[in-house]
Amino acid sequence: MIMPLPVLKPEQIIKALEKLGFKRHRQKGSHLIMVKEKMQCQPVIPMHNKDMKKGTLRAIIRQVGLTVEEFLKLLE
């Protein structure tokens, strides 16, 4: 069963990833690249003034190696 995702703004996602140790690395246009030491993935966060699409959010969660449940706990 797929866990439902909440509607989130990009800044909320960035704050959750920062709790995991990711840092803002650079931004090109409207896309922010985040990095974490000793980790190969570099999640790209679209910095648009609207809610994140659920498929994009799910892909970011998968990229950083979390389950949806683990990610939702970071939002608390």
NORSULMO-V546187 format. One record per residue. N is the residue number from 0. RES is the residue in three letters. SS is DSSP state (~ for helix, > for strand, _ for the rest). OMEGA is omega in degrees with one decimal (none if undefined). Layout:
n->[N,N]
res->[RES,RES]
ss->[SS,SS]
omega->[OMEGA,OMEGA]
This chain:
n->[0,1,2,3,4,5,6,7,8,9,10,11,12,13,14,15,16,17,18,19,20,21,22,23,24,25,26,27,28,29,30,31,32,33,34,35,36,37,38,39,40,41,42,43,44,45,46,47,48,49,50,51,52,53,54,55,56,57,58,59,60,61,62,63,64,65,66,67,68,69,70,71,72,73,74,75]
res->[MET,ILE,MET,PRO,LEU,PRO,VAL,LEU,LYS,PRO,GLU,GLN,ILE,ILE,LYS,ALA,LEU,GLU,LYS,LEU,GLY,PHE,LYS,ARG,HIS,ARG,GLN,LYS,GLY,SER,HIS,LEU,ILE,MET,VAL,LYS,GLU,LYS,MET,GLN,CYS,GLN,PRO,VAL,ILE,PRO,MET,HIS,ASN,LYS,ASP,MET,LYS,LYS,GLY,THR,LEU,ARG,ALA,ILE,ILE,ARG,GLN,VAL,GLY,LEU,THR,VAL,GLU,GLU,PHE,LEU,LYS,LEU,LEU,GLU]
ss->[_,_,_,_,_,_,_,_,_,~,~,~,~,~,~,~,~,~,~,_,_,_,>,>,>,>,>,>,_,_,>,>,>,>,>,_,_,_,_,_,_,_,_,>,>,>,_,_,_,_,_,_,_,~,~,~,~,~,~,~,~,~,~,_,_,_,_,~,~,~,~,~,~,~,_,_]
omega->[-179.9,179.7,179.3,180.0,175.9,175.0,-175.6,172.4,-179.7,-178.9,178.3,179.6,179.2,179.2,179.0,179.9,177.4,175.6,178.4,179.9,176.5,178.5,175.4,-175.8,179.2,178.8,176.5,-176.5,-178.0,-179.9,-179.7,177.5,179.8,179.8,175.6,-179.1,176.2,176.9,-173.8,-174.1,175.8,-178.4,179.2,-177.8,175.1,-176.3,179.9,-178.1,178.8,-179.1,178.6,176.3,-174.4,179.0,177.7,178.9,179.5,178.8,178.1,179.5,179.9,-179.6,-176.7,173.3,178.4,167.9,177.9,-179.3,178.4,179.7,-179.3,176.9,178.1,-178.4,-176.2,none]
